[in-house]
């Protein structure tokens, strides 16, 4: 990977937490708002999400669509940057099957950037995401057309772009990685290949089709967030990942929640749990990328 010579791969011992697998049942009253769909390139003011974060600390965000890589490796991506109080840390966000242009994914990325991060969302499907309303029997055929090696190469291209941009800016911090659903499953593959070279922390939201085989190669802690009513992301599988990866990895299960509740909340009740899931993710990134960078 391109990061090994430029970024330290040592994981501070202060980040290593005891393994814990538990259910989240409580609700909290922070300032989460469901997606409203922002236009491309729009500057937005987002509401603060997280313990101890005031509304005025949530800064403006700039969004811009990019073309990164060359030749066959050229892909589209969207970059969200905090305009003020940029903390210099980068986060790679891997979308669900609906792709990088989906409003729920972009709104979530805006919220992350709002806390000072630079968030890159690549087009994992080369302009061919799964479309809402397509016949479900076609899904497996569509998924088979998305070559996982090509997806892995595109993620590597995105990672290299972020590392090169940071080097040019004189920043030596490592990266964080977040994934939802399809993207949440790919987080495991990325970290196993990376082995601590570029990424220092990760969050996988209800990852699908995750293979435990390469998990032993992962060198950084992973936060797994899912619901107990999600057949696409079985709790037993997450428990295995937590034990295999170690390094303070953690599984948080929300009672009564199904797939995609954290970035596509569909009710007032899900809004509250989505808010809490966002707070868990935000604190995890803060500790992994800022406190222990």
C-alpha positions as CSV (number, residue, x, y, z in Angstrom):
1,X,0.0,0.0,0.0
2,X,1.2,3.6,-0.6
3,X,1.0,4.7,3.0
4,X,3.6,2.5,4.8
5,X,6.6,4.7,4.3
6,X,4.8,7.9,5.0
7,X,2.5,7.1,7.8
8,X,3.2,5.3,11.0
9,X,1.3,2.0,11.4
10,X,1.7,1.7,15.2
11,X,-1.6,1.6,17.1
12,X,-1.4,3.5,20.5
13,X,-2.1,1.3,23.5
14,X,-4.5,3.9,24.8
15,X,-6.9,3.0,22.0
16,X,-7.1,-0.6,22.9
17,X,-10.5,-1.2,24.7
18,X,-11.8,-4.5,26.2
19,X,-13.9,-6.6,23.9
20,X,-17.6,-5.9,24.6
21,X,-20.6,-7.1,22.7
22,X,-23.8,-5.4,23.9
23,X,-27.3,-4.1,23.0
24,X,-28.2,-0.5,22.9
25,X,-31.7,0.1,24.2
26,X,-31.7,3.7,25.5
27,X,-32.6,6.7,23.5
28,X,-30.9,10.1,23.6
29,X,-32.2,13.5,22.6
30,X,-29.5,15.1,20.4
31,X,-30.0,17.2,17.3
32,X,-30.3,14.5,14.6
33,X,-32.4,15.5,11.6
34,X,-33.5,13.1,8.8
35,X,-32.0,13.7,5.3
36,X,-33.5,16.5,3.3
37,X,-31.4,16.0,0.1
38,X,-28.8,18.6,-0.5
39,X,-27.9,19.7,-4.0
40,X,-24.4,19.0,-5.5
41,X,-21.8,21.5,-4.5
42,X,-24.1,23.2,-2.0
43,X,-22.7,24.7,1.2
44,X,-24.7,23.5,4.1
45,X,-24.9,24.3,7.8
46,X,-25.6,21.0,9.7
47,X,-26.9,20.5,13.2
48,X,-24.5,19.3,15.8
49,X,-24.5,15.6,16.7
50,X,-22.6,14.3,19.6
51,X,-22.0,14.7,23.3
52,X,-20.7,18.1,24.3
53,X,-20.9,19.5,20.8
54,X,-22.7,22.9,20.4
55,X,-24.6,24.0,17.3
56,X,-22.1,26.8,16.7
57,X,-19.2,24.3,16.5
58,X,-20.7,22.6,13.5
59,X,-19.1,24.4,10.6
60,X,-20.0,25.0,6.9
61,X,-19.1,22.2,4.5
62,X,-18.0,22.4,0.8
63,X,-18.8,19.6,-1.6
64,X,-17.3,19.0,-5.0
65,X,-17.4,16.1,-7.5
66,X,-14.0,14.8,-8.6
67,X,-12.5,12.6,-11.2
68,X,-9.6,10.6,-9.7
69,X,-7.1,8.1,-11.1
70,X,-6.0,7.6,-14.6
71,X,-6.9,5.4,-17.5
72,X,-8.8,2.3,-16.5
73,X,-8.4,3.3,-12.9
74,X,-10.3,6.6,-13.4
75,X,-13.4,6.9,-11.2
76,X,-15.8,9.6,-10.0
77,X,-16.0,10.6,-6.4
78,X,-17.5,13.3,-4.2
79,X,-15.4,15.1,-1.6
80,X,-16.9,16.9,1.4
81,X,-14.6,19.3,3.3
82,X,-15.2,21.3,6.5
83,X,-14.6,25.0,5.6
84,X,-13.7,26.0,9.1
85,X,-12.0,24.1,11.9
86,X,-10.9,21.4,9.5
87,X,-9.1,18.9,11.7
88,X,-7.0,17.5,8.8
89,X,-8.2,13.9,9.1
90,X,-9.6,12.0,6.2
91,X,-12.4,9.5,6.0
92,X,-13.2,7.2,3.1
93,X,-16.9,6.4,3.0
94,X,-18.1,3.3,1.1
95,X,-21.7,3.5,0.0
96,X,-24.5,1.0,0.0
97,X,-25.8,-0.5,-3.3
98,X,-27.5,2.7,-4.2
99,X,-24.1,4.4,-4.9
100,X,-22.2,7.6,-4.2
101,X,-24.9,9.9,-5.6
102,X,-27.7,8.7,-3.3
103,X,-29.0,11.5,-1.2
104,X,-29.0,9.5,2.1
105,X,-25.3,8.7,1.6
106,X,-24.3,12.2,0.7
107,X,-26.3,13.7,3.6
108,X,-24.5,11.4,6.0
109,X,-21.2,12.3,4.5
110,X,-22.1,16.0,5.0
111,X,-22.8,15.3,8.7
112,X,-19.4,13.6,9.1
113,X,-17.6,16.5,7.4
114,X,-19.5,18.9,9.5
115,X,-17.3,17.8,12.4
116,X,-14.1,18.8,10.7
117,X,-13.3,15.8,8.5
118,X,-12.5,15.5,4.8
119,X,-14.8,12.8,3.5
120,X,-14.3,11.1,0.2
121,X,-17.2,9.0,-1.3
122,X,-16.1,7.1,-4.4
123,X,-18.3,5.7,-7.1
124,X,-18.0,2.0,-6.3
125,X,-20.2,0.9,-9.2
126,X,-18.8,2.9,-12.1
127,X,-22.1,4.6,-12.8
128,X,-24.2,1.5,-12.5
129,X,-25.6,1.4,-8.9
130,X,-28.7,-0.6,-8.0
131,X,-31.7,1.5,-8.7
132,X,-34.7,1.8,-6.4
133,X,-37.7,0.1,-7.9
134,X,-35.8,-2.5,-10.0
135,X,-37.2,-6.0,-9.8
136,X,-35.7,-7.9,-6.8
137,X,-35.1,-11.1,-8.9
138,X,-32.6,-9.0,-10.9
139,X,-30.5,-8.1,-7.9
140,X,-28.2,-11.2,-7.8
141,X,-27.5,-10.7,-11.5
142,X,-26.7,-7.1,-11.0
143,X,-24.4,-7.8,-8.0
144,X,-22.5,-10.5,-10.0
145,X,-21.8,-7.9,-12.6
146,X,-19.9,-5.8,-10.0
147,X,-16.5,-7.4,-10.0
148,X,-15.2,-7.3,-6.4
149,X,-11.6,-7.1,-7.6
150,X,-12.4,-4.1,-9.7
151,X,-14.2,-2.6,-6.7
152,X,-11.1,-3.3,-4.5
153,X,-8.9,-1.6,-7.1
154,X,-11.1,1.5,-7.1
155,X,-11.0,1.7,-3.4
156,X,-7.2,1.5,-3.5
157,X,-7.2,4.3,-6.1
158,X,-9.4,6.4,-3.8
159,X,-7.1,5.6,-0.8
160,X,-4.0,6.6,-2.7
161,X,-5.6,9.8,-3.8
162,X,-6.4,10.8,-0.2
163,X,-2.9,9.9,1.0
164,X,-1.2,11.9,-1.9
165,X,-3.5,14.9,-1.1
166,X,-2.5,14.8,2.5
167,X,1.2,14.5,1.7
168,X,0.9,17.5,-0.5
169,X,-0.7,19.4,2.3
170,X,2.0,18.3,4.8
171,X,-0.5,16.2,6.8
172,X,0.8,12.9,8.2
173,X,-2.4,11.6,9.9
174,X,-3.8,8.2,8.9
175,X,-7.3,7.7,7.5
176,X,-10.5,6.3,8.8
177,X,-12.9,4.2,6.8
178,X,-16.7,3.9,7.1
179,X,-19.0,1.6,5.1
180,X,-22.8,0.9,4.9
181,X,-24.3,-2.4,3.8
182,X,-22.3,-3.4,0.7
183,X,-19.7,-0.9,1.7
184,X,-19.7,-2.1,5.2
185,X,-18.7,-5.6,4.0
186,X,-15.9,-4.1,1.8
187,X,-14.5,-2.4,4.9
188,X,-13.3,-5.9,6.1
189,X,-11.6,-6.6,2.7
190,X,-9.9,-3.2,2.6
191,X,-8.5,-3.4,6.2
192,X,-7.2,-7.0,5.6
193,X,-5.3,-5.8,2.5
194,X,-4.1,-2.6,4.2
195,X,-2.9,-4.3,7.4
196,X,-2.5,-0.9,9.2
197,X,-0.6,0.9,6.5
198,X,-3.2,3.7,5.7
199,X,-6.2,3.2,7.9
200,X,-6.1,3.5,11.7
201,X,-9.7,3.0,12.5
202,X,-13.0,1.9,10.9
203,X,-16.7,1.7,11.3
204,X,-18.8,-0.9,9.6
205,X,-22.6,-0.3,9.5
206,X,-24.6,-3.6,9.0
207,X,-22.1,-5.0,6.5
208,X,-23.3,-7.6,4.1
209,X,-21.6,-10.6,2.6
210,X,-18.7,-10.4,5.0
211,X,-16.1,-13.1,4.8
212,X,-14.4,-13.8,8.2
213,X,-11.4,-15.5,6.5
214,X,-9.2,-12.4,6.0
215,X,-10.2,-10.8,9.4
216,X,-7.1,-12.1,11.2
217,X,-5.0,-9.8,9.0
218,X,-6.8,-6.7,10.2
219,X,-4.5,-4.6,12.5
220,X,-6.8,-1.8,13.6
221,X,-10.0,-1.7,15.8
222,X,-13.3,-1.8,14.0
223,X,-16.7,-0.6,15.4
224,X,-19.6,-2.7,14.1
225,X,-23.0,-1.2,14.3
226,X,-26.2,-3.2,13.4
227,X,-29.7,-4.1,14.4
228,X,-30.9,-7.4,15.9
229,X,-33.7,-7.6,13.3
230,X,-31.3,-7.6,10.2
231,X,-31.0,-10.9,8.4
232,X,-28.5,-9.4,6.0
233,X,-26.0,-8.9,8.9
234,X,-26.3,-11.7,11.5
235,X,-25.2,-10.9,15.0
236,X,-23.3,-14.2,15.3
237,X,-21.1,-13.2,12.3
238,X,-20.3,-9.8,13.9
239,X,-19.4,-11.5,17.2
240,X,-16.9,-13.7,15.3
241,X,-15.3,-10.6,13.7
242,X,-15.0,-8.9,17.0
243,X,-13.1,-11.8,18.5
244,X,-10.9,-12.4,15.5
245,X,-9.9,-8.8,14.9
246,X,-9.4,-7.9,18.6
247,X,-7.5,-4.6,19.1
248,X,-10.4,-3.1,20.9
249,X,-12.9,-3.9,18.3
250,X,-16.5,-3.5,19.4
251,X,-20.0,-4.6,18.4
252,X,-23.0,-2.5,19.1
253,X,-26.5,-3.9,18.5
254,X,-29.7,-1.8,18.4
255,X,-32.7,-3.7,19.6
256,X,-35.6,-3.9,17.1
257,X,-33.7,-2.3,14.3
258,X,-33.5,-3.7,10.8
259,X,-31.2,-3.0,7.9
260,X,-30.0,0.6,7.1
261,X,-31.6,2.3,10.1
262,X,-28.6,4.4,10.8
263,X,-28.3,6.2,7.5
264,X,-31.9,5.8,6.2
265,X,-34.1,6.2,9.3
266,X,-37.7,5.8,8.4
267,X,-39.5,6.8,11.6
268,X,-39.2,9.0,14.7
269,X,-38.0,5.9,16.7
270,X,-35.4,5.1,14.1
271,X,-34.3,8.8,14.1
272,X,-33.4,8.5,17.8
273,X,-31.3,5.3,17.2
274,X,-29.7,6.8,14.1
275,X,-28.7,9.7,16.2
276,X,-27.1,7.5,18.8
277,X,-25.4,5.4,16.2
278,X,-23.9,8.6,14.6
279,X,-22.7,9.7,18.0
280,X,-21.0,6.3,18.6
281,X,-19.3,6.6,15.2
282,X,-18.3,10.2,15.7
283,X,-16.7,9.5,19.0
284,X,-14.9,6.4,17.6
285,X,-13.4,8.5,14.8
286,X,-12.5,11.2,17.1
287,X,-10.6,8.9,19.4
288,X,-8.9,6.9,16.6
289,X,-8.0,9.8,14.3
290,X,-7.6,12.9,16.5
291,X,-6.9,11.9,20.1
292,X,-4.6,8.9,19.3
293,X,-3.3,10.1,15.9
